């Protein structure tokens, strides 16, 4: 088995299925012949081609299923580089961030509190990453470890640790769920949260899981299975809209053994006491109908519906509800939480 595989994609072989024997470490894909302009041929990475071409899309999904993820793109040669995740200690350098840590095959960062309290009062906020601002970015840090709410420590108790977890599994991330590549990702996330809380003596009632969109998916799922306080902002609990309207916008088809509709339906089906779970959404979001289907009154989940006129679509919910999200997080930390489900225009 060779260490590196070189694949050249041109206007002829892009019209047929790409079949290769995968190497040990890296796959270099030359797509410099594809595009309508010199900029498109060189500067656009292979994911931009995969968005439009079904054969290339199938190929990058197959790479992800075998643990190869896009980590770089050379804008001078038009070559996209995929690296194997099999050696986690080496893959960590792909993040190009000295703050990224590795524990039990899981990448994360941990921000220390502004000031420490007594050993019994320290808090932990786990932030799950949303889809990146540039989802097809070649940077694994930008694409799978997008840093939401950078200045969060200015708005929460000063004795709060901030845990951020990288989301690697599918082409654009696994939504913090098990994927065809990694069938144990969910359990490792639970173990990581438990390990951090034990190491810093943080009580479970002082832990909050937070995220929006893709990050909301992760926060909601792990909050339910782990029994944690959770603030999930417009979580993606179904891919149906993105598959039907945008031809599988998030590259999920073929990358997961169970679709989100079934996964979340089964998750909530037998659970009736989820008052620690808080979900924020809007009737103007494409996820609203799917959230409404899984979060029933039986579950006792708190559902907050924001219908202000500035929310036009799913990506608007997080920014427009940020003040309330912050209020909700602080009310849980200060143990003055007394909210129940409501609907508002403001």
N, C-alpha and C positions, 0 to 999 in steps of 0.2 A: 504493500500500500504506500503510495507516494505521500510526501508531506504536504505539498501544495498542488492544487488542480487549477489549471488555466482554461477558462472557457471564453470563447469569442462568439458574440451574438451579432449577426448581421441581418439584413433584410430578407435573406433566404431562410436561414434556420429558425428565425423568429416565428415562422409559420408552421412549426411542427413541435411536437413534444421534445423536451430537452431531457435526455437520459444520459447519466454519467455515473462512474464509480467514484464515490466520495473519498477524499483523502483523509489524512490524519488531522491536519491542523487548519489549513486555510483554502478558501476558494476565491480566486480572482476572476471577476467577470468583466470582460472588455465589451462595453456597449457603445463604443465611440462611433460606430457606423449607424446608430439609431437616433433619429431626430430630424426635425425640419430646419434646424439652424445649427451653427457651430456651437453656440451656447448650450442648446439642448443636448447635443451629442456629447459634449464634454462635461458640462457642469451638473446635469441632471443625473442622479444615481439610478441604479437598476430598479428601485422601488417605484420610481415614476413610470418606468416602462411597464412594470408589472401591473400598475393600476389600469393600464389600457389593453394589455395583451394577456390572454388567458393562459397561454403556454408558459410565459415567463412568470406569471403569478403562481401557477402550479409549481414551478421550479423553486421559487423562493419560499413557498410554504413547505415544500419537501425538505429544503435546507433547514428550516426552523424545526421541523419534526425530527430531524437528525442532529439538532444541537448546533447548527451553524447560523450565526447572526451577523448582520451587517454592522461593521464597526468603523468603516472609513470609505472615502471615495476620493480619488485623485482627479481634480478638475482639469489637470493638464493632459491626462491620458484617457480620461473617461472610464477608468477601471474602478469597479466597486469591490471591496474586500470583505469577505465573510470569514469569521473566525470560529473555531470549535470551542464550545463551552466545557468540553470534557475535562480539561485541566483548569480548574477554577482558580488556582493560585496564579496561573499565568494570565488567564482571561481578565483578571482584575485590572491589569494595566491598560486594557481597552477603554476604561472609563476616563483615563487621564485626569484623575482627581485623587489626590493623596488622602482625602478625607473618607474615601470609600473603604469600608471594612468587609471582611469575609468571615462568616461563621456558619458552619454546617451547610456549606454549598449555597449560602444565601448572602447577597450583597446588601449593605445598608450603610447609613451614616447615623451618627448619634451626636446631637448638639447638647452640650452640657447646659444646665440652668444658669441664668444670670446670677442668681444667688441661691445657695442651698438653705433649706429649712432644717427642721429636726428630722432625724432619720425616719420617723413615722409619717411625715407629712409630704414628702417629695411626690411629684406627679409625673405622669408620662403621657405625651400626646403622640400617637402613631399616625403619620400622614402618608396616605396612599396616593401615588401620582396619577394625575389625569392624563389623557392623551396630550401629547406635546403641542406647543403652539405651531410647530412645523412638523407634522406627524411623520413625514417621509425623510426626515433628516438622517444623514448617514451616521451621525454621532450616537453611539449607544447610550451615552449619558443623557443626551437631549431627548432621545426617542423613548427610552425605557426607564429613565430615572429623572423625569421632569420635576423640577423643584417648584412646587406650588407654595404660595404664601411664605415667601422668604423671610419677611419681618414679623412672623407670627409671635415671637417671644416678647414683642413690645405690647401685645394685646392680651396676654394670658398671665396667670400667676408666675412670678419670677423664679419659683423653685420647680419648674417644669422641664423635664428632659424631652427632646424632640427626636423621635425615631422615624427615619424615612427608609423605606424598603424598595429596592430595585425590582422592577417587574419584567422578568425575562422568561419567555416561553413561546409566545407566538411571534409573528413577524413584527407587530407593533406592540408587543406585550401580551401577557396572558390574562389580563384583568385580575391578577392575583389569584387565579384559579389553576387547577391542574390542567395540563395540556398533553397533547400526544407525545411531546418530548419529555415532559417532567410530570410524572403521576404522583409525586410526593411534595409538590411545592406548597400546597395548602397546609399540610402538617408541619412543614419546616417553618412557615410563617408563624404558626401558633407557638412552636417551640422557641422561636427567636424572641417573640414578645414575652413569653414566660421567662426566658433566660435573662433578658434585660431587666425585667421587673424584679427578679430574684437578686440579681447582682447589685442593684441599687436600692433594694428594700422598699419597693413601691407596692403599696396595697392595690388590690384589684379594683376597688371602688375609686381609686385615683388614676385610673387608666382610661383614656378616651381614644377611640379609633375615629379618624376623620378622613374624608376624601370626597371629591366631586367627580361626576361623570365616570370614567374608568376607575378612578380612585374611589368613587362612591360605591362602585361594584365591590371592590376589595374590602372597604370598610364595612359595608352591610353584611357581606358573607361572613367575614371573620368575626364581626361583632356578634352575630347570631350563634355561630358554632362555638365561639369561645366564651360567650356570656359577658361580653364587655360593653361598657357604655359606648354608644356609637352616635355619630352625627354624619349621615350619608346624604350628600347633596345630589339630587337627581341622578341616582345610580343607573347605569345601563344594565337592566335586568333582562333585556331581549335585544337580539341583533336583527330582528325581522325588518325593521324600518330601514336600517343601513344596508341590508342585503337586497331588499326589493327596490329601494329608491336609488341607491348609489353603487349597485353591483358589488356588494360586500366591501364597504368602505374600510373596515378595520382588518381585513384579511383573516377572518376567523374560520371560514369554511374550509374544512379539511385539516384544521389544526387542533380540534378538540373532539373528544369522544362523546361528549354530552353538550347539547346547546343550552344557552342560558335560561330559556323559557322553562325547560324541564328542571334544570338544576335549582332554580329559585322557587318554582312551584313546589317541588319536593321538600325544599328547605323549610318553607313556611307551613306546609300542609299539616304537620303534627305539632306545631309549636303555638301555644296559646297564651304565653306570659312573657311578652317581649317589651315591657314598659321601659327597658333600658335602651331600646332602639329608636332613634329619631331620624325620620326621613323627610327631607325638604324637596319639594318639587313644584311644578306649575302646570296648569291646564294648557299652557301654550308650549309645553315641551313635548317632543315626540315620544318621550318615555312615559308620559303620564298614564296613558291607557294600560301599559304593561305593569307599571308600579301598582296601579289600582287593582289589577287582577290578582296580584300575589299578596298584597298587604291588605288583608281583610280585617274587619272589626274583631274577629275571633282572636287574632294574634296579639291584640292590645298594643300594637306598635303605634308610636306617635307619628302622625302624618301631618305635615305643615305645608299648605298649598298657597303659594304666592302667585297672584294673578295681576301684578302691576303692569302697566302698559309698556314698560321698558323691556319686558321679557317677551321676545318674539319667537325664540327657538331654544332648543336644549342648551347650547353653550352660554346663553344669557343668565341661566338660573343661578349659577355659582356666584358671579360678580354681584348680581342684584340682591342676593340673599346673604351676602357676606356679613353684614352687620348683625343679622339675626343669628347666623352660625356662630359668630364670636360670642354673642350674648348667651347662647345655649351652652356652649363649651364652658364659659365661666360660671354659669349658674350650676352646672354639674360639679365643677371643681370646688366651688364654695358651698356646696350642699344646700343651695336655696332653690333647687330645681322644682318647679311646680307647674310645668306646662303640660297641656294635653293637646290633642290634635286640634287644628283650626285652619280656617281659610281666610285670606286677606288680600286686599288689592294694594297694600303698601308694604 
